[in-house]
Amino acid sequence: MQCPDCEHSYIPGQVICEECGSDLSPIEVPTVLVSKSYCEPNQLVEGIKGCGDPITPPISKKRLVIEGNQTILYEGRSVSEIAFDVDELSIGCRDTEQEYYPDIDLLKYRGHDPFISRKHAILFKENDKYFIQIISQAESTGFNNKSDIIAAGERREIQTGDRIFFSDSIVIKLKDG
């Protein structure tokens, strides 16, 4: 098997990569079944009777974009964009010993940047507005630039185009969907 971060070969069951120090513990992601719903012939959908077309869920209005062609671990996959279609997203580094698995896992960056905390921040929606609240005591998260540090416990509203600097390793931007 190969480390997902540095592609160094390792033996199944090994929990830390000898080459880069990445956590090789398996991540258990719950299976989510998605089903399509279709209109009934006599059903009214948006004032139209018997549409016959698939009913699709509303598309998220906001997305989180990871800058610099980097990826983060989200729902067991390496991604560079996340639909912000939930009320809250935790950000940090997984800790298998403490059984802590944040929604957005930045563990692969922690080896290069020790200021990324296990429980670093929470992104959330409230009354159709988006916010970040810092949990970490590291004072390493910048808002729109590295020098405007968000203090521990502080929450700030995030608007389209705002950039969040998670220490020196990763920058996430809020974007319209």
Backbone bond lengths (Angstrom), bond angles and torsions (degrees), N, CA, C in turn:
res aa  C-N    CA-C-N  psi(-1)  N-CA   C-N-CA  omega(-1)  CA-C   N-CA-C  phi
1 M - - - 1.436 - - 1.521 108.69 -
2 Q 1.357 116.26 158.96 1.462 120.60 -178.85 1.527 110.74 -122.90
3 C 1.316 115.30 143.83 1.471 122.54 176.02 1.527 108.41 -62.64
4 P 1.338 118.69 131.95 1.467 120.13 179.88 1.523 113.50 -68.20
5 D 1.335 117.85 -17.98 1.457 120.63 -178.23 1.527 113.67 -91.79
6 C 1.352 116.83 -46.25 1.468 119.04 -175.35 1.527 113.15 -117.85
7 E 1.351 117.00 -3.43 1.464 124.22 178.61 1.528 113.41 65.60
8 H 1.325 117.76 18.26 1.458 122.29 175.07 1.531 108.24 -71.56
9 S 1.315 117.88 139.01 1.465 121.55 179.64 1.524 110.49 -72.06
10 Y 1.334 115.28 141.25 1.457 119.83 176.43 1.523 110.24 -143.53
11 I 1.326 115.38 163.88 1.462 122.84 -177.89 1.525 108.71 -87.70
12 P 1.343 118.24 134.71 1.474 119.70 177.11 1.524 110.59 -53.12
13 G 1.337 116.49 136.86 1.452 122.25 -177.61 1.522 112.92 99.97
14 Q 1.347 116.47 -17.60 1.463 121.19 177.74 1.526 107.71 -70.19
15 V 1.343 117.78 135.87 1.465 120.66 -175.38 1.527 114.09 -103.20
16 I 1.331 118.30 -16.51 1.465 122.14 179.12 1.532 108.23 -130.02
17 C 1.331 117.10 133.54 1.463 121.56 177.34 1.529 109.01 -71.44
18 E 1.331 116.82 127.92 1.467 121.34 179.83 1.526 111.72 -66.93
19 E 1.325 116.70 -27.27 1.462 121.56 -175.81 1.527 112.98 -80.94
20 C 1.359 117.21 -52.34 1.468 119.69 -173.44 1.528 114.32 -115.49
21 G 1.347 117.67 -7.68 1.459 121.04 178.03 1.519 114.71 82.72
22 S 1.331 117.43 7.93 1.468 120.14 -179.99 1.518 111.17 -67.59
23 D 1.321 115.34 150.23 1.462 122.71 176.66 1.522 108.10 -74.69
24 L 1.325 117.39 122.52 1.463 122.13 -179.39 1.520 112.17 -103.01
25 S 1.329 117.25 9.19 1.459 121.15 -179.87 1.520 109.62 -61.72
26 P 1.331 116.75 138.16 1.464 117.95 178.81 1.522 110.64 -65.78
27 I 1.318 115.17 144.55 1.455 121.39 177.96 1.516 107.44 -104.79
28 E 1.317 115.49 125.22 1.448 119.33 178.62 1.519 108.46 -93.74
29 V 1.322 115.17 118.91 1.452 121.23 -179.63 1.524 107.56 -113.23
30 P 1.342 117.19 125.29 1.450 118.60 -179.87 1.529 111.15 -64.77
31 T 1.324 116.04 143.39 1.450 121.68 177.99 1.517 108.93 -77.81
32 V 1.310 115.68 131.89 1.454 120.93 178.72 1.522 107.73 -116.32
33 L 1.314 116.69 123.37 1.450 121.04 178.54 1.524 108.77 -93.73
34 V 1.315 115.68 131.30 1.451 121.19 178.66 1.521 107.29 -115.81
35 S 1.308 116.14 130.63 1.458 119.21 178.99 1.511 109.35 -125.20
36 K 1.338 115.23 148.86 1.458 120.44 176.59 1.516 108.15 -90.74
37 S 1.305 115.36 143.86 1.455 121.04 175.49 1.515 107.96 -111.89
38 Y 1.316 116.24 141.97 1.449 121.10 178.24 1.519 109.30 -118.24
39 C 1.320 115.69 149.87 1.462 120.95 179.19 1.529 109.73 -67.50
40 E 1.278 115.49 145.49 1.463 121.23 169.66 1.521 106.85 -80.67
41 P 1.332 118.55 151.44 1.468 120.38 -177.87 1.525 114.17 -54.20
42 N 1.341 118.98 -33.75 1.462 120.85 -178.27 1.530 113.22 -101.65
43 Q 1.332 116.70 7.30 1.457 120.70 -177.97 1.529 110.08 -81.02
44 L 1.322 115.92 140.80 1.459 120.88 175.68 1.525 108.49 -95.19
45 V 1.315 116.43 124.24 1.458 122.19 175.41 1.520 106.60 -125.70
46 E 1.332 115.54 117.48 1.461 121.84 -177.87 1.529 111.04 48.99
47 G 1.338 115.86 43.06 1.457 121.36 175.23 1.514 115.35 78.74
48 I 1.346 118.48 1.04 1.458 121.46 -179.95 1.518 108.08 -107.64
49 K 1.319 116.60 127.00 1.454 121.12 -177.87 1.521 110.05 -85.29
50 G 1.352 116.12 132.75 1.464 121.82 174.55 1.512 113.90 58.94
51 C 1.310 117.47 58.24 1.466 120.19 -174.42 1.520 112.44 -65.93
52 G 1.341 118.41 -38.49 1.460 121.06 179.59 1.517 114.29 74.12
53 D 1.323 118.69 -6.95 1.459 121.87 179.79 1.520 110.46 -92.71
54 P 1.322 117.19 156.08 1.463 118.84 176.12 1.520 110.81 -61.00
55 I 1.323 115.45 143.98 1.451 120.81 173.26 1.520 105.84 -94.25
56 T 1.303 117.16 118.04 1.455 119.81 -178.19 1.519 109.42 -104.78
57 P 1.336 116.44 146.15 1.462 118.98 178.76 1.518 110.09 -66.27
58 P 1.326 117.74 152.91 1.461 119.82 179.44 1.523 111.16 -62.33
59 I 1.310 116.16 142.93 1.458 121.95 179.63 1.520 108.39 -80.54
60 S 1.335 115.27 138.17 1.455 119.87 179.31 1.521 109.91 -59.63
61 K 1.314 115.53 140.53 1.457 120.03 -179.27 1.519 112.15 -83.43
62 K 1.319 117.82 -21.26 1.461 121.12 -178.18 1.520 110.04 -125.09
63 R 1.337 114.60 151.76 1.461 121.82 176.96 1.514 108.46 -134.89
64 L 1.306 115.65 151.64 1.461 122.24 171.74 1.520 106.71 -102.60
65 V 1.313 117.32 124.05 1.459 122.46 -177.86 1.518 108.51 -113.46
66 I 1.325 116.30 129.56 1.452 121.61 178.64 1.527 106.78 -90.81
67 E 1.318 117.38 122.87 1.461 121.27 -174.36 1.529 112.17 -83.02
68 G 1.329 114.99 163.10 1.461 122.27 173.03 1.512 114.66 74.83
69 N 1.324 118.29 28.20 1.466 122.75 179.81 1.528 112.59 56.35
70 Q 1.331 116.32 27.91 1.449 120.16 176.72 1.520 108.95 -95.53
71 T 1.316 115.31 163.63 1.460 120.63 178.04 1.514 109.42 -127.09
72 I 1.321 114.51 158.94 1.459 121.45 174.09 1.519 107.28 -128.35
73 L 1.310 116.36 163.82 1.451 120.51 179.39 1.520 108.62 -92.45
74 Y 1.339 115.64 121.04 1.461 122.10 -179.79 1.521 107.92 -139.39
75 E 1.323 116.29 122.93 1.464 122.91 -177.82 1.527 111.78 52.33
76 G 1.337 115.73 39.38 1.455 121.32 175.26 1.514 115.16 80.36
77 R 1.334 117.87 6.55 1.462 121.07 -179.65 1.521 110.25 -126.69
78 S 1.328 115.84 150.28 1.465 120.25 173.60 1.519 107.43 -84.03
79 V 1.331 115.96 119.96 1.465 120.55 -176.86 1.524 109.94 -132.34
80 S 1.333 115.62 160.19 1.462 120.44 175.68 1.528 111.29 -114.53
81 E 1.343 117.83 -2.93 1.465 122.78 175.32 1.520 109.35 -144.52
82 I 1.326 115.04 145.99 1.469 121.12 178.29 1.522 107.79 -134.88
83 A 1.328 116.49 130.01 1.464 119.67 173.28 1.518 107.76 -70.84
84 F 1.310 116.89 127.02 1.466 121.26 179.29 1.524 106.82 -88.61
85 D 1.323 115.83 71.55 1.462 121.58 -175.41 1.526 112.70 -114.02
86 V 1.314 116.03 18.36 1.466 121.70 175.42 1.524 107.68 -120.93
87 D 1.313 116.65 165.84 1.466 119.72 -178.36 1.518 113.33 -75.26
88 E 1.360 117.03 -26.95 1.460 119.25 -175.03 1.518 110.67 -152.38
89 L 1.326 116.18 140.63 1.461 123.46 174.99 1.524 108.53 -130.59
90 S 1.335 116.31 126.05 1.463 119.80 175.31 1.526 108.77 -89.35
91 I 1.335 116.00 145.57 1.458 121.85 -179.40 1.520 108.24 -127.17
92 G 1.327 115.70 133.21 1.457 120.11 178.57 1.511 110.78 172.40
93 C 1.317 115.83 -152.04 1.462 122.75 -179.31 1.521 109.19 -123.39
94 R 1.313 116.34 130.53 1.467 119.49 -179.32 1.525 110.55 -62.21
95 D 1.316 115.07 148.15 1.451 122.55 178.09 1.516 106.04 -135.47
96 T 1.325 116.42 98.51 1.463 120.38 -175.16 1.524 112.21 -67.03
97 E 1.333 117.28 -30.34 1.470 119.54 179.01 1.528 111.38 -67.20
98 Q 1.335 116.94 -36.67 1.465 121.85 179.29 1.534 111.47 -93.43
99 E 1.329 116.26 1.64 1.469 123.02 -178.48 1.531 111.29 54.43
100 Y 1.339 115.50 46.81 1.458 121.52 177.72 1.522 108.78 -112.12
101 Y 1.313 115.98 123.17 1.453 122.69 -178.23 1.537 108.90 -131.03
102 P 1.338 118.57 97.84 1.470 119.85 179.86 1.522 110.70 -69.30
103 D 1.313 116.68 158.57 1.468 120.44 178.17 1.524 110.54 -63.06
104 I 1.327 116.82 -44.04 1.464 122.55 176.82 1.518 106.75 -110.06
105 D 1.332 115.22 111.20 1.465 122.07 -173.05 1.524 110.04 -99.40
106 L 1.331 116.69 116.81 1.456 122.88 -179.79 1.532 112.61 -103.85
107 L 1.332 117.44 19.69 1.460 120.76 -174.65 1.525 113.05 -56.04
108 K 1.325 118.45 -37.53 1.466 119.26 -176.35 1.530 112.18 -64.75
109 Y 1.334 118.90 -17.16 1.461 122.19 178.21 1.525 112.53 -94.52
110 R 1.320 117.04 -13.13 1.469 120.32 -175.12 1.528 112.79 -66.42
111 G 1.336 117.19 -31.41 1.467 120.10 178.61 1.522 111.96 -61.67
112 H 1.332 116.80 -32.64 1.464 121.87 179.93 1.520 111.53 -93.09
113 D 1.321 116.62 -17.30 1.457 120.83 -174.33 1.524 110.36 -143.29
114 P 1.332 117.93 91.68 1.464 121.04 -175.60 1.534 114.18 -68.71
115 F 1.335 118.25 -5.43 1.461 120.47 -179.22 1.530 112.96 -84.18
116 I 1.335 117.13 -3.07 1.461 119.74 173.94 1.524 106.43 -83.29
117 S 1.317 116.25 118.44 1.459 121.92 -173.69 1.520 112.99 -88.40
118 R 1.315 114.30 159.70 1.467 120.65 175.92 1.525 109.42 -59.04
119 K 1.316 117.12 -49.99 1.466 122.51 174.28 1.519 105.99 -111.79
120 H 1.321 116.80 91.51 1.463 121.50 -170.00 1.532 113.24 -92.46
121 A 1.340 116.97 -50.98 1.469 119.86 -174.83 1.521 110.87 -159.44
122 I 1.319 114.50 169.57 1.463 121.74 174.29 1.528 107.20 -130.32
123 L 1.327 115.99 131.29 1.455 122.04 170.65 1.514 106.02 -102.85
124 F 1.335 117.46 134.98 1.463 118.39 -178.77 1.518 112.06 -151.43
125 K 1.347 114.01 160.65 1.460 122.27 176.39 1.517 107.83 -107.28
126 E 1.347 114.70 140.99 1.455 120.74 176.91 1.526 107.29 -150.04
127 N 1.325 116.60 120.41 1.473 121.69 -179.10 1.527 112.11 52.48
128 D 1.328 116.25 47.21 1.473 123.31 179.08 1.526 113.85 62.23
129 K 1.319 117.72 20.22 1.462 122.47 174.24 1.523 107.29 -118.49
130 Y 1.332 116.37 154.73 1.453 122.43 -177.56 1.529 109.20 -111.97
131 F 1.337 115.32 140.49 1.462 120.85 -175.72 1.524 110.97 -137.66
132 I 1.325 114.93 159.52 1.461 122.07 167.49 1.516 106.71 -124.26
133 Q 1.335 115.47 139.88 1.462 120.97 172.33 1.514 107.10 -128.75
134 I 1.319 115.80 128.98 1.461 121.73 -178.14 1.521 109.58 -87.52
135 I 1.327 115.56 132.92 1.465 122.02 177.97 1.528 109.18 -104.01
136 S 1.320 115.91 -33.06 1.459 122.83 -176.68 1.528 111.98 -64.30
137 Q 1.316 115.61 147.25 1.461 121.70 174.78 1.531 111.59 -92.73
138 A 1.332 117.76 1.49 1.464 122.18 -172.26 1.525 114.49 -70.39
139 E 1.325 118.54 -17.16 1.466 122.52 -177.53 1.522 111.00 49.83
140 S 1.336 114.90 53.25 1.460 120.55 -176.98 1.519 112.70 -125.82
141 T 1.332 118.96 4.15 1.460 121.86 -176.47 1.528 109.57 -101.57
142 G 1.339 115.37 118.72 1.461 121.16 -179.01 1.513 112.03 -99.87
143 F 1.335 115.37 152.88 1.456 121.54 -179.83 1.526 108.68 -114.84
144 N 1.316 116.79 109.78 1.466 125.93 -178.10 1.528 114.28 69.18
145 N 1.318 118.28 -14.77 1.460 122.37 169.21 1.526 106.87 -160.31
146 K 1.305 116.20 163.61 1.466 119.95 -175.50 1.518 113.68 -68.46
147 S 1.324 117.54 -22.49 1.464 119.04 -174.59 1.531 113.85 -88.30
148 D 1.337 119.28 -17.21 1.467 121.76 177.70 1.534 107.77 -88.66
149 I 1.321 115.67 81.62 1.466 122.08 -173.96 1.524 111.09 -76.26
150 I 1.333 115.26 134.36 1.460 121.34 174.94 1.532 106.60 -88.70
151 A 1.312 117.34 122.53 1.470 121.65 -177.11 1.519 111.39 -73.67
152 A 1.325 115.96 156.94 1.468 121.81 176.53 1.520 109.51 -57.45
153 G 1.307 116.59 132.41 1.458 122.39 179.66 1.514 113.94 85.90
154 E 1.322 116.62 -16.65 1.469 120.13 -178.98 1.524 110.32 -74.83
155 R 1.327 115.70 144.09 1.457 119.93 173.64 1.520 107.98 -121.71
156 R 1.327 114.43 141.48 1.462 119.90 179.33 1.520 108.95 -132.19
157 E 1.325 114.38 144.44 1.462 118.82 175.23 1.523 108.45 -74.07
158 I 1.334 114.89 138.94 1.465 121.66 178.07 1.518 106.92 -110.27
159 Q 1.311 116.43 133.12 1.453 120.98 176.52 1.522 109.23 -119.35
160 T 1.329 116.23 163.60 1.454 121.31 179.37 1.530 109.80 -50.17
161 G 1.323 115.53 130.52 1.460 121.63 179.58 1.515 114.05 95.07
162 D 1.332 117.61 -17.58 1.465 119.61 178.58 1.523 110.13 -66.20
163 R 1.329 115.05 143.41 1.461 122.09 -179.20 1.520 109.33 -117.26
164 I 1.329 115.82 137.74 1.457 121.66 178.27 1.524 107.85 -115.78
165 F 1.332 115.93 121.31 1.460 122.14 -179.89 1.519 108.21 -95.26
166 F 1.327 116.90 108.51 1.453 120.99 176.73 1.518 107.05 -87.89
167 S 1.334 115.13 86.61 1.450 123.96 -175.47 1.522 108.68 60.74
168 D 1.310 119.33 -143.58 1.464 120.89 -178.06 1.515 113.00 -95.29
169 S 1.330 117.95 -2.56 1.455 120.38 -170.21 1.516 116.08 -93.29
170 I 1.296 117.78 -36.76 1.464 118.85 -167.94 1.529 110.59 -143.54
171 V 1.331 116.16 139.73 1.457 122.68 178.01 1.526 107.71 -124.64
172 I 1.333 115.54 128.18 1.468 121.23 178.72 1.523 107.88 -118.35
173 K 1.337 115.38 134.37 1.466 122.11 -177.09 1.519 109.49 -117.88
174 L 1.331 116.94 140.70 1.461 121.97 175.26 1.525 107.80 -88.73
175 K 1.344 115.32 129.60 1.449 121.40 -173.75 1.529 109.22 -135.02
176 D 1.316 116.87 149.68 1.462 120.10 172.70 1.521 109.12 -68.17
177 G 1.346 115.54 143.31 1.453 121.54 -175.88 1.477 113.73 -72.85
